[in-house]
Amino acid sequence: IKYDTAGSEKFKSKSGNRRCTFNYV
């Protein structure tokens, strides 16, 4: 399983939830 770090930054700033900072690719 890989993580999309660029997408995680988007997701993190959007949700503000530090528990879900990674998006699965």
Gaussian input, Z-matrix of N, CA and C with variables (Angstrom, degrees):
# hf/3-21g

backbone

0 1
 N
 C     1     B1
 C     2     B2     1     A1
 N     3     B3     2     A2     1     D1
 C     4     B4     3     A3     2     D2
 C     5     B5     4     A4     3     D3
 N     6     B6     5     A5     4     D4
 C     7     B7     6     A6     5     D5
 C     8     B8     7     A7     6     D6
 N     9     B9     8     A8     7     D7
 C    10    B10     9     A9     8     D8
 C    11    B11    10    A10     9     D9
 N    12    B12    11    A11    10    D10
 C    13    B13    12    A12    11    D11
 C    14    B14    13    A13    12    D12
 N    15    B15    14    A14    13    D13
 C    16    B16    15    A15    14    D14
 C    17    B17    16    A16    15    D15
 N    18    B18    17    A17    16    D16
 C    19    B19    18    A18    17    D17
 C    20    B20    19    A19    18    D18
 N    21    B21    20    A20    19    D19
 C    22    B22    21    A21    20    D20
 C    23    B23    22    A22    21    D21
 N    24    B24    23    A23    22    D22
 C    25    B25    24    A24    23    D23
 C    26    B26    25    A25    24    D24
 N    27    B27    26    A26    25    D25
 C    28    B28    27    A27    26    D26
 C    29    B29    28    A28    27    D27
 N    30    B30    29    A29    28    D28
 C    31    B31    30    A30    29    D29
 C    32    B32    31    A31    30    D30
 N    33    B33    32    A32    31    D31
 C    34    B34    33    A33    32    D32
 C    35    B35    34    A34    33    D33
 N    36    B36    35    A35    34    D34
 C    37    B37    36    A36    35    D35
 C    38    B38    37    A37    36    D36
 N    39    B39    38    A38    37    D37
 C    40    B40    39    A39    38    D38
 C    41    B41    40    A40    39    D39
 N    42    B42    41    A41    40    D40
 C    43    B43    42    A42    41    D41
 C    44    B44    43    A43    42    D42
 N    45    B45    44    A44    43    D43
 C    46    B46    45    A45    44    D44
 C    47    B47    46    A46    45    D45
 N    48    B48    47    A47    46    D46
 C    49    B49    48    A48    47    D47
 C    50    B50    49    A49    48    D48
 N    51    B51    50    A50    49    D49
 C    52    B52    51    A51    50    D50
 C    53    B53    52    A52    51    D51
 N    54    B54    53    A53    52    D52
 C    55    B55    54    A54    53    D53
 C    56    B56    55    A55    54    D54
 N    57    B57    56    A56    55    D55
 C    58    B58    57    A57    56    D56
 C    59    B59    58    A58    57    D57
 N    60    B60    59    A59    58    D58
 C    61    B61    60    A60    59    D59
 C    62    B62    61    A61    60    D60
 N    63    B63    62    A62    61    D61
 C    64    B64    63    A63    62    D62
 C    65    B65    64    A64    63    D63
 N    66    B66    65    A65    64    D64
 C    67    B67    66    A66    65    D65
 C    68    B68    67    A67    66    D66
 N    69    B69    68    A68    67    D67
 C    70    B70    69    A69    68    D68
 C    71    B71    70    A70    69    D69
 N    72    B72    71    A71    70    D70
 C    73    B73    72    A72    71    D71
 C    74    B74    73    A73    72    D72

   B1=1.4728
   B2=1.5191
   B3=1.3266
   B4=1.4640
   B5=1.5180
   B6=1.3184
   B7=1.4552
   B8=1.5185
   B9=1.3307
   B10=1.4599
   B11=1.5204
   B12=1.3255
   B13=1.4609
   B14=1.5167
   B15=1.3281
   B16=1.4644
   B17=1.5220
   B18=1.3268
   B19=1.4557
   B20=1.5149
   B21=1.3365
   B22=1.4579
   B23=1.5195
   B24=1.3273
   B25=1.4634
   B26=1.5189
   B27=1.3266
   B28=1.4599
   B29=1.5209
   B30=1.3306
   B31=1.4556
   B32=1.5253
   B33=1.3351
   B34=1.4619
   B35=1.5192
   B36=1.3340
   B37=1.4538
   B38=1.5276
   B39=1.3277
   B40=1.4627
   B41=1.5281
   B42=1.3264
   B43=1.4532
   B44=1.5230
   B45=1.3409
   B46=1.4514
   B47=1.5154
   B48=1.3189
   B49=1.4561
   B50=1.5214
   B51=1.3329
   B52=1.4646
   B53=1.5273
   B54=1.3236
   B55=1.4585
   B56=1.5210
   B57=1.3313
   B58=1.4665
   B59=1.5168
   B60=1.3153
   B61=1.4564
   B62=1.5152
   B63=1.3485
   B64=1.4598
   B65=1.5112
   B66=1.3108
   B67=1.4610
   B68=1.5168
   B69=1.3127
   B70=1.4617
   B71=1.5146
   B72=1.3173
   B73=1.4644
   B74=1.5322
   A1=109.41
   A2=115.24
   A3=119.55
   A4=109.57
   A5=115.50
   A6=119.97
   A7=110.41
   A8=115.02
   A9=119.95
   A10=107.86
   A11=116.88
   A12=120.61
   A13=111.63
   A14=116.40
   A15=120.13
   A16=109.26
   A17=115.73
   A18=120.52
   A19=110.93
   A20=116.57
   A21=120.30
   A22=111.00
   A23=116.62
   A24=120.70
   A25=109.81
   A26=116.49
   A27=121.53
   A28=109.82
   A29=114.90
   A30=121.54
   A31=110.70
   A32=115.81
   A33=121.23
   A34=110.93
   A35=116.92
   A36=121.03
   A37=110.34
   A38=115.84
   A39=120.39
   A40=111.05
   A41=116.47
   A42=120.49
   A43=111.80
   A44=115.92
   A45=120.04
   A46=111.46
   A47=116.66
   A48=121.75
   A49=109.54
   A50=116.03
   A51=119.78
   A52=111.40
   A53=117.37
   A54=119.75
   A55=110.76
   A56=116.96
   A57=120.52
   A58=108.74
   A59=116.37
   A60=119.78
   A61=111.70
   A62=117.02
   A63=119.42
   A64=110.84
   A65=115.81
   A66=121.70
   A67=108.66
   A68=116.59
   A69=120.07
   A70=110.36
   A71=115.80
   A72=120.48
   A73=108.44
   D1=129.87
   D2=177.71
   D3=-110.38
   D4=160.07
   D5=-179.72
   D6=-117.69
   D7=141.06
   D8=178.32
   D9=-94.35
   D10=98.72
   D11=-175.21
   D12=-68.43
   D13=-34.76
   D14=179.18
   D15=-65.99
   D16=-42.27
   D17=178.84
   D18=-68.62
   D19=-32.14
   D20=-178.74
   D21=-67.28
   D22=-35.77
   D23=177.81
   D24=-63.06
   D25=-41.31
   D26=176.82
   D27=-62.47
   D28=-48.42
   D29=-176.34
   D30=-64.18
   D31=-40.64
   D32=-177.90
   D33=-65.53
   D34=-46.63
   D35=-178.13
   D36=-70.10
   D37=-27.84
   D38=-178.65
   D39=-76.75
   D40=-47.05
   D41=-175.98
   D42=-90.79
   D43=-31.75
   D44=-177.75
   D45=74.04
   D46=15.40
   D47=-179.03
   D48=-102.14
   D49=112.26
   D50=-176.39
   D51=-74.93
   D52=-12.63
   D53=179.39
   D54=-76.15
   D55=-27.06
   D56=-178.38
   D57=-117.83
   D58=73.74
   D59=-175.98
   D60=-102.52
   D61=-3.61
   D62=-177.81
   D63=-119.09
   D64=140.10
   D65=174.71
   D66=-108.47
   D67=133.22
   D68=179.37
   D69=-73.88
   D70=140.39
   D71=-179.85
   D72=-102.36

